[in-house]
Amino acid sequence: MDSLLREISEETYLSMEGVPYTVSNKDVKITGVIKYERDLVGEVHFGLVCPIYLDSRIEISLKGKENIRSWIIPLDEYNSFVSSNGLIPESWADLVMENAEKLGIK
């Protein structure tokens, strides 16, 4: 869990009402694993499904200068958001969303 929390800290900046916020064990729950061997990445990696439950007042931004856009949207709006914005999710994201209920993701 320490590696996961460190990765979140390295890749994101979180704050609540202007005060930095650090994700802790109480915010994260491992609900599943992904081993998807149908692409090159999946052949050599596996993933953990880890919903992170945060106070709705927490603001999240990505660190780094990569050309990445991010959104926080309600789970029930995911499919329409993806299709209306012409987005193509990675295969692991589709697997998680298709199985969200089984994985205990709300």
C-alpha positions as CSV (number, residue, x, y, z in Angstrom):
1,M,0.0,0.0,0.0
2,D,2.9,2.3,0.7
3,S,4.0,2.2,-3.0
4,L,0.5,3.0,-4.2
5,L,0.2,6.0,-1.8
6,R,3.6,7.2,-2.9
7,E,2.6,7.0,-6.5
8,I,-0.5,9.0,-5.9
9,S,1.5,11.6,-4.1
10,E,4.1,11.8,-6.9
11,E,1.5,12.2,-9.7
12,T,-1.2,14.3,-8.2
13,Y,-1.7,17.4,-6.1
14,L,-4.7,17.3,-3.7
15,S,-6.1,20.1,-1.5
16,M,-9.2,20.8,0.5
17,E,-10.1,24.5,0.9
18,G,-6.5,25.4,0.0
19,V,-4.9,23.1,2.4
20,P,-2.8,20.2,1.0
21,Y,-4.3,16.8,1.4
22,T,-2.5,13.5,1.5
23,V,-4.3,10.3,0.6
24,S,-4.0,7.6,3.3
25,N,-4.9,4.0,3.8
26,K,-8.3,4.9,5.0
27,D,-9.1,6.5,1.6
28,V,-8.2,3.5,-0.5
29,K,-9.7,0.0,-0.9
30,I,-8.2,-2.7,-3.1
31,T,-11.2,-4.3,-4.8
32,G,-9.7,-6.4,-7.6
33,V,-6.9,-7.1,-10.0
34,I,-6.6,-6.9,-13.7
35,K,-4.5,-9.3,-15.9
36,Y,-5.4,-8.4,-19.4
37,E,-3.0,-10.1,-21.8
38,R,-4.5,-8.9,-25.1
39,D,-2.1,-6.1,-25.6
40,L,1.7,-5.5,-25.2
41,V,1.3,-3.7,-21.9
42,G,-1.0,-6.3,-20.4
43,E,1.4,-9.1,-21.3
44,V,4.0,-7.9,-18.9
45,H,1.9,-6.0,-16.3
46,F,-1.0,-6.5,-14.0
47,G,-3.1,-3.8,-12.3
48,L,-4.9,-3.3,-9.0
49,V,-8.4,-1.8,-8.9
50,C,-8.3,0.7,-6.1
51,P,-11.2,3.1,-5.7
52,I,-10.1,6.1,-3.7
53,Y,-12.9,7.6,-1.7
54,L,-12.4,11.3,-1.0
55,D,-14.4,14.2,0.4
56,S,-16.2,16.0,-2.4
57,R,-14.5,19.2,-1.4
58,I,-11.0,17.9,-2.3
59,E,-9.6,19.4,-5.5
60,I,-7.3,17.2,-7.6
61,S,-4.8,18.2,-10.2
62,L,-2.1,16.3,-12.1
63,K,1.6,17.1,-11.6
64,G,4.0,17.1,-14.5
65,K,3.9,18.5,-18.0
66,E,2.6,15.5,-19.9
67,N,-0.2,16.3,-22.4
68,I,-2.9,14.8,-20.2
69,R,-6.4,15.9,-19.6
70,S,-8.3,14.7,-16.5
71,W,-11.9,14.9,-15.3
72,I,-13.7,13.8,-12.2
73,I,-17.2,12.7,-13.0
74,P,-19.9,10.6,-11.3
75,L,-19.7,6.9,-12.1
76,D,-23.1,6.8,-13.6
77,E,-22.1,9.6,-16.1
78,Y,-19.0,7.8,-17.4
79,N,-20.3,6.1,-20.5
80,S,-22.2,9.2,-21.8
81,F,-19.2,11.4,-21.0
82,V,-16.8,9.1,-23.0
83,S,-19.0,8.9,-26.0
84,S,-20.0,12.5,-26.1
85,N,-16.4,13.7,-26.0
86,G,-15.1,11.1,-28.5
87,L,-12.7,9.6,-25.9
88,I,-11.2,6.1,-26.3
89,P,-10.4,4.7,-22.9
90,E,-7.6,2.2,-22.4
91,S,-8.8,-1.4,-22.3
92,W,-8.2,-1.7,-18.5
93,A,-10.5,1.3,-17.9
94,D,-13.3,-0.4,-19.9
95,L,-12.8,-3.6,-17.9
96,V,-13.1,-1.7,-14.6
97,M,-16.2,0.2,-15.7
98,E,-17.9,-2.9,-17.1
99,N,-17.4,-4.6,-13.8
100,A,-17.8,-1.7,-11.4
101,E,-20.7,-3.2,-9.5
102,K,-18.9,-6.5,-8.9
103,L,-15.8,-4.6,-7.8
104,G,-17.8,-2.7,-5.2
105,I,-17.2,0.6,-6.9
106,K,-19.8,3.3,-6.2
